[in-house]
Amino acid sequence: MTRRTPNRPPGSSRLSRRRLLRTLGAVGVTTALAGCSLGGREGATTPPTEGTPTGETPTGETGGGPENYFERGPTVGVTEVASGLVSPSALVTADDRRFVVDQVGTVYAHDDDGLQSTPFLDISDRLVALGEGLPNWVAYDERGLLGLAFHPEFPSNRRLYVRYSAPSDDPELDHRERLSEFRATEDRSGVVPDSERVLLDLPWPRPIHQSGTIEFGPDGYLYGALGDGLNPFNGQNLDTLKGCIVRIDVDERTGDLPYAVPDDNPLVGADGRDELYAWGLRNPWKMAFSGDRLILGDVGQATWEEVNVVEKGGNYGWPLKEGFHCHDPQLGTSTGGECVVESDRGEPLLDPVLEFPHFDEAGDAVGFAVIGGHVHAGDIDALRDDYLFGVFTSSFTAAAGRLVAATPRASGQWPMRELRVDGGLDIQVLSLGQDDGDSYVLGTRAALAEDPLSKQQGVVYRLTS
């Protein structure tokens, strides 16, 4: 891809690796580039990153305008449709309504008048204490209310599902990751608080890499994303649910399980957990179906961010590959050259459909932490049928998210171009959503250095032409 020379706004400056390190020191995050635990070996470190909403700690000193690496794309507008949130982590549609998830534990119904004043769901008292007890290399607490999915028959059965981080009494654990079913009130105006039925309750030793998106597929099964728990070798361990996509049937039960396992899950009758659908993932942050195709963003560690199209039984290579590149899980580095092409079990390691680097060839920051999105089906002709995704940020000291459109192809890499936002994009991108053809981008105007989870600067924008 040809790198174009960016046109920088007045007063802006390049984000270089040297400036990144200097800024980290200035804000006191002295070990932000360390703290990764490899294979359970405490103290092993990897460059360059851990600790944003998807496991990376970027930094820099510019505002959030598109500046480098990506081809120039169409200009779009954004209209603010909701504000006053802390960390809006999802926009979900059901029952002819929109629902906005706030990471701090609340879900609000949203209509043309904005957010309803009373939460549709409030489980803030069931969450781990956000922002407390974190190591100093974690710049953004990834825990909290992380996923919401409504049953396909929600109007009649009133069932919905959430992923959230619950406290643990075990001093060896940081928290527990929970998947629960709730039931709405008869008029579906809220959720019955004591209706919780726990489906999964997973011990989580570290406060990071838990992912959290849940989605019902066109087959009626519930799909859930789980990160590697900050142990990269979980990506190739089929005896754990970490580093994978799970698929379960919430309408049936198998034995003592509170759910059933679909008979055609790839490991049924084979070695490994029956719930697994795909594996070899690091921290899959946001996924969505386009027809019967599941597309997700997987956050990188050393150098590369990637987007994958998920296949049943697919192995996406982590920690043996990062993007299209070889990855050394002991050193935490990614390089070119000949890579491992299959797992120890003989499975091919599947390539992503696109990747982008943390830094361009000049050493300027491109961005950190891919935010998976969706295929746009709305009225913005320049984006029709494009896959829209986000870049969490390219700065530590300013809200510097980016929006990118990729053109899906039957094979090979998807070409990318960056959206130019009229007036600029003033947020760290946390999630994308869609409703009846409209696309939305969710984020916070608070920079990482400003402790975003302590501020109500979360907003929801609708994209316009």
SEVO-40209 format. One record per residue (C-alpha): residue number from 1; residue in one letter; y, x, z. Coordinates in steps of 0.02 Angstrom, whole numbers, plus 50000, padded with zeros to 5 digits. Each point is the difference from the previous one (the first is absolute). Example, Ala and Ser with C-alpha at 12.3 -4.5 7.8 and 13.67 -1.06 7.14 Angstrom:
2
   n res     Y     X     Z
   1   A 49775 50615 50390
   2   S 50172 50069 49967
***
This chain:
465
   n res     Y     X     Z
   1   M 50000 50000 50000
   2   T 50170 50068 49955
   3   R 50113 50027 50149
   4   R 50176 49942 49970
   5   T 50152 50074 50084
   6   P 50063 49870 50124
   7   N 50176 49934 50008
   8   R 50043 50010 50183
   9   P 50130 49889 50084
  10   P 50152 50086 50077
  11   G 49960 50080 50166
  12   S 49813 50004 49974
  13   S 49892 50155 50004
  14   R 49827 50055 49951
  15   L 49854 49979 50118
  16   S 49909 50165 50000
  17   R 49854 50064 50101
  18   R 50119 50120 50089
  19   R 50123 49862 50042
  20   L 49856 49889 50054
  21   L 49945 50126 50130
  22   R 50178 50035 50057
  23   T 50037 49815 50023
  24   L 49841 49975 50098
  25   G 50057 50134 50120
  26   A 50172 49923 50014
  27   V 49933 49831 50053
  28   G 49879 50077 50122
  29   V 49837 49950 49917
  30   T 49931 50173 50028
  31   T 49820 49966 49952
  32   A 50022 49866 49869
  33   L 49903 50102 49874
  34   A 49852 50022 50115
  35   G 49882 49896 50105
  36   C 49869 49955 49871
  37   S 49826 49999 50075
  38   L 49867 50060 49880
  39   G 49825 49943 50036
  40   G 50044 49969 50181
  41   R 50064 50178 50025
  42   E 50154 49976 50106
  43   G 50142 50118 49956
  44   A 49954 50030 49817
  45   T 50157 49982 49897
  46   T 50036 49961 49819
  47   P 50158 50014 49897
  48   P 50107 49911 49977
  49   T 49991 49830 50080
  50   E 49948 49871 50128
  51   G 50089 49852 50073
  52   T 50091 49865 49900
  53   P 49947 49818 49979
  54   T 49859 50071 49898
  55   G 49971 50168 50077
  56   E 50133 50118 49933
  57   T 50156 50080 50072
  58   P 50131 50027 49865
  59   T 50178 50054 50024
  60   G 50157 50039 49903
  61   E 50186 49970 49989
  62   T 50042 49885 49857
  63   G 50018 49815 49975
  64   G 49865 49899 49918
  65   G 50041 50002 49814
  66   P 49871 50039 49865
  67   E 50023 50183 49961
  68   N 49853 50092 49924
  69   Y 49824 50011 49930
  70   F 49971 49820 49940
  71   E 50053 49943 49827
  72   R 50152 49887 50004
  73   G 49954 49817 50005
  74   P 50093 49834 49985
  75   T 50140 49949 50116
  76   V 49964 49856 50118
  77   G 50101 49910 50132
  78   V 49953 49958 50177
  79   T 50052 49847 50099
  80   E 49981 50001 50189
  81   V 49900 49849 50054
  82   A 49958 50045 50180
  83   S 50068 50118 50133
  84   G 49996 50025 50188
  85   L 49822 50066 49996
  86   V 49941 50165 50073
  87   S 49865 50062 49883
  88   P 49948 49869 49871
  89   S 49825 50053 49951
  90   A 49941 49861 49883
  91   L 50053 49844 49905
  92   V 49856 49877 49978
  93   T 49994 49830 49916
  94   A 49896 49850 50051
  95   D 50015 49813 50010
  96   D 50148 50004 49878
  97   R 50095 50109 50123
  98   R 50048 50181 50023
  99   F 49963 50093 50161
 100   V 50079 50164 50053
 101   V 49905 50114 50118
 102   D 50097 50110 50122
 103   Q 49903 50150 50064
 104   V 50060 49967 50179
 105   G 49884 49849 50009
 106   T 50082 49848 49921
 107   V 49979 49898 49842
 108   Y 50140 49888 49936
 109   A 49992 49864 49869
 110   H 50131 50031 49866
 111   D 50084 49878 49882
 112   D 50160 49989 49898
 113   D 50100 49989 50162
 114   G 49925 50163 50064
 115   L 49884 50032 50147
 116   Q 49961 49856 50116
 117   S 50068 50030 50174
 118   T 49834 49973 50088
 119   P 49857 50119 49958
 120   F 49850 49923 49914
 121   L 49895 50126 50097
 122   D 50045 50114 50144
 123   I 49870 50122 50066
 124   S 50123 50131 50061
 125   D 49924 49988 50174
 126   R 49829 50050 49929
 127   L 50059 50160 49916
 128   V 49994 50177 50061
 129   A 50171 50056 50063
 130   L 50084 50058 49839
 131   G 50093 50164 50006
 132   E 49925 50053 50166
 133   G 49888 50149 50032
 134   L 50012 50068 49824
 135   P 49984 50186 49961
 136   N 50164 50076 49942
 137   W 49938 50022 49821
 138   V 49985 49812 49974
 139   A 50169 49946 49935
 140   Y 49957 49816 49972
 141   D 49874 49901 50101
 142   E 49871 49932 49878
 143   R 49920 49884 50128
 144   G 50042 49817 50024
 145   L 49974 49840 49902
 146   L 49939 50074 49837
 147   G 49920 49863 49895
 148   L 49998 49812 49972
 149   A 49890 49896 49885
 150   F 49982 49811 49989
 151   H 49831 49925 49962
 152   P 49992 49933 49821
 153   E 49971 49827 50077
 154   F 50136 50018 50131
 155   P 50079 49827 49969
 156   S 49837 49919 50053
 157   N 49918 50122 50122
 158   R 50162 50076 50072
 159   R 49922 50173 50018
 160   L 50094 50164 49981
 161   Y 49959 50182 50036
 162   V 50100 50145 50072
 163   R 49976 50188 50023
 164   Y 50087 50074 50151
 165   S 49998 50145 50122
 166   A 49947 49950 50175
 167   P 50009 50103 50161
 168   S 49844 50083 50069
 169   D 49944 50029 50179
 170   D 49904 50154 49946
 171   P 50104 50157 50033
 172   E 49907 50088 49858
 173   L 50073 49876 49874
 174   D 50177 49973 49941
 175   H 49969 49817 49960
 176   R 49881 49879 49915
 177   E 50015 49931 49824
 178   R 49962 49816 49996
 179   L 49965 49874 49862
 180   S 50015 49823 50067
 181   E 49994 49822 49940
 182   F 50129 49873 50062
 183   R 50020 49815 49967
 184   A 50162 49912 49961
 185   T 50059 49841 50083
 186   E 49954 49835 49919
 187   D 50169 49988 49912
 188   R 49986 50186 49953
 189   S 50171 50036 50073
 190   G 49934 50139 50112
 191   V 49845 50081 50071
 192   V 49898 49946 50150
 193   P 50017 50152 50117
 194   D 49828 49985 50082
 195   S 49907 49975 49836
 196   E 49968 50186 49971
 197   R 49824 50047 49945
 198   V 49976 50189 49988
 199   L 49901 50056 49848
 200   L 50019 50189 50014
 201   D 50055 50101 50151
 202   L 49999 50184 49956
 203   P 50037 50146 50118
 204   W 50141 50108 49931
 205   P 50021 50171 50081
 206   R 50168 50043 49918
 207   P 50161 49901 49970
 208   I 49998 50018 49812
 209   H 49908 49970 49837
 210   Q 49937 49825 50036
 211   S 50067 49918 49840
 212   G 49987 49812 50027
 213   T 50020 49895 49842
 214   I 49881 49853 49983
 215   E 49981 49894 49844
 216   F 49885 49860 49942
 217   G 49924 50040 49833
 218   P 49966 49878 49858
 219   D 49819 49997 50062
 220   G 50058 49922 50164
 221   Y 49954 50152 50105
 222   L 50120 50091 50116
 223   Y 50042 50180 49954
 224   G 50075 50118 50127
 225   A 50072 50176 49990
 226   L 49963 50129 50135
 227   G 50071 50177 50007
 228   D 49902 50155 50047
 229   G 50066 50000 50179
 230   L 50074 50173 49971
 231   N 49827 50074 49977
 232   P 49988 50036 49813
 233   F 49811 50018 50003
 234   N 49985 49814 50038
 235   G 50040 49972 49816
 236   Q 49824 50058 49954
 237   N 49912 49931 50154
 238   L 49912 49838 49956
 239   D 49951 49968 50181
 240   T 50180 49958 50048
 241   L 50122 49868 49940
 242   K 50141 50127 49995
 243   G 50070 50062 49835
 244   C 49937 49852 49902
 245   I 50018 49823 49937
 246   V 49890 49872 50088
 247   R 49947 49831 49929
 248   I 49935 49861 50112
 249   D 49963 49813 49991
 250   V 50100 49912 50135
 251   D 49918 49831 49963
 252   E 49825 50052 50052
 253   R 49917 50105 50136
 254   T 49860 50128 49994
 255   G 49901 50014 50161
 256   D 50115 50038 50145
 257   L 50145 50050 49887
 258   P 50151 49883 49998
 259   Y 49998 50013 49810
 260   A 49874 50022 49860
 261   V 49977 50144 49879
 262   P 49998 49952 49816
 263   D 49828 50035 49927
 264   D 50074 50098 49854
 265   N 50099 50123 50107
 266   P 49953 50170 49930
 267   L 49913 50071 50155
 268   V 49897 49848 50049
 269   G 49823 50065 50014
 270   A 50059 50181 49986
 271   D 50062 50133 50121
 272   G 50172 49964 50070
 273   R 50097 49851 50068
 274   D 49964 49838 49910
 275   E 50183 49947 50014
 276   L 50060 50143 49889
 277   Y 50064 49956 49827
 278   A 50084 50165 49949
 279   W 50034 50165 50089
 280   G 50072 50175 49985
 281   L 50176 49942 50049
 282   R 50126 50081 50116
 283   N 50126 49868 50053
 284   P 50001 49855 49876
 285   W 50172 49926 50028
 286   K 50018 49829 49920
 287   M 49887 49924 49870
 288   A 49999 49841 49895
 289   F 49893 49911 49874
 290   S 50054 49976 49820
 291   G 49872 49878 49935
 292   D 49834 50076 50053
 293   R 50072 50177 50007
 294   L 50042 50073 50171
 295   I 50137 50134 49993
 296   L 50053 50104 50149
 297   G 50111 50145 50046
 298   D 49920 50143 50096
 299   V 50116 50116 50095
 300   G 49976 50185 49971
 301   Q 50004 50146 50120
 302   A 50040 50166 49921
 303   T 50084 49969 49834
 304   W 49956 49840 49906
 305   E 50015 49811 50020
 306   E 49884 49888 49899
 307   V 49961 49822 49944
 308   N 49820 49944 49971
 309   V 49914 49853 49917
 310   V 49857 49959 50119
 311   E 49824 49981 49934
 312   K 49851 49938 50100
 313   G 49910 50153 50068
 314   G 50140 50114 49941
 315   N 50026 50168 50085
 316   Y 50182 50056 49983
 317   G 49972 50178 50052
 318   W 50093 50026 50164
 319   P 49996 50132 50074
 320   L 49924 50094 49853
 321   K 50140 49946 49883
 322   E 50182 49950 50016
 323   G 50059 49908 49846
 324   F 49928 50091 49850
 325   H 49997 50164 50096
 326   C 49875 50099 50103
 327   H 50025 49986 50187
 328   D 49936 50118 50133
 329   P 49970 49896 50158
 330   Q 49992 50154 50109
 331   L 50166 50073 49944
 332   G 50083 49834 49958
 333   T 50062 50065 49833
 334   S 49986 49931 49823
 335   T 49989 50107 49844
 336   G 49958 49992 49816
 337   G 49844 50071 49920
 338   E 49823 49935 49996
 339   C 49966 49870 50135
 340   V 49848 49923 50078
 341   V 49955 49856 49886
 342   E 49872 49910 50105
 343   S 49957 49972 50182
 344   D 49851 50073 50091
 345   R 49913 49836 49961
 346   G 50028 50022 49814
 347   E 50139 49869 49983
 348   P 50136 50040 49874
 349   L 50170 50028 50081
 350   L 50114 49876 49915
 351   D 50174 50051 49943
 352   P 50155 49899 50039
 353   V 50098 49913 49863
 354   L 50160 50091 50046
 355   E 50068 50133 50116
 356   F 50167 50076 50046
 357   P 50043 50157 50101
 358   H 50097 50018 50161
 359   F 50111 50130 49914
 360   D 50045 50031 49819
 361   E 49992 50168 49912
 362   A 50174 50045 50061
 363   G 49949 49971 50181
 364   D 50098 49837 50018
 365   A 49919 49856 50095
 366   V 49928 49865 49889
 367   G 49938 49892 50143
 368   F 49875 49978 50140
 369   A 49873 49862 50033
 370   V 49957 49886 49855
 371   I 50019 49814 50037
 372   G 49875 49899 49900
 373   G 50069 49849 49907
 374   H 49948 49870 49872
 375   V 50004 49956 49816
 376   H 50163 49909 49963
 377   A 49976 49829 49921
 378   G 50177 49935 50009
 379   D 50151 49973 49888
 380   I 50067 50179 49997
 381   D 49944 50039 49823
 382   A 50020 50188 50019
 383   L 49870 49997 50139
 384   R 49878 49871 49932
 385   D 49820 50051 50034
 386   D 50055 50166 50077
 387   Y 49928 50061 50163
 388   L 50144 50015 50125
 389   F 49983 50117 50147
 390   G 50111 50092 50122
 391   V 50034 50170 50072
 392   F 50032 49988 50186
 393   T 50139 50129 50004
 394   S 50061 50168 49939
 395   S 50109 50037 50151
 396   F 49992 50014 50188
 397   T 50183 49966 50031
 398   A 50038 49861 49876
 399   A 49915 49842 49938
 400   A 49932 50068 49836
 401   G 49859 49892 49933
 402   R 49960 49986 49815
 403   L 49925 49867 49886
 404   V 49887 50046 49855
 405   A 49919 49900 49860
 406   A 49838 50056 49917
 407   T 49922 49930 49842
 408   P 49816 49958 50028
 409   R 49878 50071 49873
 410   A 49815 49971 49971
 411   S 49967 50185 50026
 412   G 50095 50158 50041
 413   Q 50158 50021 50102
 414   W 50130 49863 50010
 415   P 50173 50056 49940
 416   M 50136 49978 50131
 417   R 50187 49971 49998
 418   E 50118 49978 50145
 419   L 50100 49841 50021
 420   R 50188 50024 50010
 421   V 50065 49882 50134
 422   D 50174 49933 49966
 423   G 50106 50061 50145
 424   G 49860 50112 50064
 425   L 49851 49969 50111
 426   D 50053 50019 50181
 427   I 49832 49987 50089
 428   Q 49842 50092 50043
 429   V 49870 49900 49903
 430   L 49867 49925 50113
 431   S 49915 49870 49891
 432   L 50010 49895 49843
 433   G 49955 49817 49975
 434   Q 50005 49861 49873
 435   D 50015 49812 49994
 436   D 49994 49887 49848
 437   G 50044 50145 49885
 438   D 50141 50072 50106
 439   S 49977 50176 50067
 440   Y 50066 50055 50169
 441   V 50026 50168 50082
 442   L 50001 50016 50190
 443   G 50069 50143 50102
 444   T 50120 50063 50131
 445   R 50175 50072 49982
 446   A 49969 50112 50150
 447   A 49958 50181 49960
 448   L 49851 50085 50080
 449   A 50114 50103 50109
 450   E 50076 49839 50071
 451   D 49839 49932 50081
 452   P 49981 49851 49882
 453   L 49888 49900 50116
 454   S 50141 49992 50127
 455   K 50118 49915 49877
 456   Q 50009 49833 49911
 457   Q 50042 50069 49830
 458   G 49850 49931 49907
 459   V 50040 49901 49842
 460   V 49912 49909 49859
 461   Y 50069 50012 49822
 462   R 49953 49897 49849
 463   L 50004 50095 49836
 464   T 50109 49925 49864
 465   S 50041 50044 49822
***
